[in-house]
Amino acid sequence: MTISYFKRFRMEIDLTGGTLAPAAPAGFFWEAWSDSLLSVHAEVKYQCFRNELDARVFPNLGDREGCARLMREIRNKPGFLPGATWLIAGPQGYCGTVQGVVDRGPIGAIQNVGVIPYYRGVGLGRALVAKALVGFQSAGLDRAYLEVTAQNTRAVNMYRAIGFKKVKTLYKAIEAFERLA
Ligand SMILES: CC(C)(COP(=O)(O)OP(=O)(O)OC[C@H]1O[C@@H](n2cnc3c(N)ncnc32)[C@H](O)[C@@H]1OP(=O)(O)O)[C@@H](O)C(=O)NCCC(=O)NCCS
């Protein structure tokens, strides 16, 4: 067995500054949380993460049933925040997901944000994060955080562009069985 370490950043944002504007890009619309959408969030999460680096860091993300399990866990957290949990959809169906919870502090915690590959690069990721941040603001929170794998430059760039700042570097250990030749 080998152990790999993935460098991760904790990034935080101050929510007291101004009002965020989470407009959905033209042609896309928001779908607010309801318990009946749990399996939709899980499926969209799976479609977003299945071939991504984070599916190596968190194997549940690369597995349909794992994503369903993760969504149930998020939904059952005491701080689960429907106002920071959204789907974004276009004419062909759901394209992205974000979930938020209130952590000890209290501070808003973005759990997972993902956009299905075909829909990337048009502003949906940025809009999803902004929408979750407005949900935290509406819940009276003045800070939010997330953790991101350092090699995930697309996500790190997006969070920086939104205003998140790195506050801590963490290392996540992953056990992997060596393949014998
Ligand atoms: C990270 C992710 C959510 C971004 O979604 P997206 O819809 O493509 O993002 P946006 O179109 O809103 O772009 C937002 C910012 O991301 C960055 N970005 C987008 N595409 C990029 C690319 N190809 N290369 C580098 N940076 C990029 C830019 O900073 C961009 O800001 P800009 O619009 O001012 O240029 C998406 O790539 C994704 O789902 N990745 C897989 C799941 C994942 O890793 N989630 C993050 C977990 S922490």
The ligand as an ORCA input file, in Angstrom:
! r2SCAN-3c Opt
* xyz 0 1
  C     -14.304     24.533    -11.182
  C     -15.592     24.603    -12.014
  C     -16.794     24.523    -11.079
  C     -15.606     25.937    -12.786
  O     -16.852     26.020    -13.456
  P     -17.024     26.904    -14.773
  O     -18.476     27.013    -15.030
  O     -16.176     26.417    -15.868
  O     -16.435     28.309    -14.258
  P     -16.743     29.747    -14.859
  O     -17.073     29.636    -16.315
  O     -17.715     30.439    -13.987
  O     -15.330     30.443    -14.740
  C     -14.972     31.019    -13.506
  C     -13.494     31.226    -13.422
  O     -12.856     29.965    -13.442
  C     -11.588     30.107    -14.058
  N     -11.591     29.276    -15.254
  C     -12.646     28.882    -16.020
  N     -12.239     28.099    -17.015
  C     -10.888     27.999    -16.887
  C      -9.878     27.305    -17.615
  N     -10.152     26.559    -18.694
  N      -8.601     27.386    -17.160
  C      -8.295     28.120    -16.081
  N      -9.216     28.817    -15.358
  C     -10.486     28.741    -15.758
  C     -11.428     31.570    -14.407
  O     -10.828     32.227    -13.310
  C     -12.855     32.010    -14.544
  O     -12.987     33.372    -14.320
  P     -13.323     34.338    -15.564
  O     -14.722     33.979    -15.986
  O     -13.218     35.705    -14.979
  O     -12.304     34.039    -16.631
  C     -15.632     23.444    -13.054
  O     -14.432     23.460    -13.787
  C     -15.849     22.066    -12.465
  O     -16.982     21.643    -12.238
  N     -14.746     21.332    -12.209
  C     -14.852     19.962    -11.696
  C     -15.370     19.919    -10.286
  C     -14.458     20.707     -9.361
  O     -13.239     20.535     -9.381
  N     -15.068     21.554     -8.524
  C     -14.347     22.362     -7.563
  C     -14.145     21.593     -6.321
  S     -13.282     22.556     -5.089
*
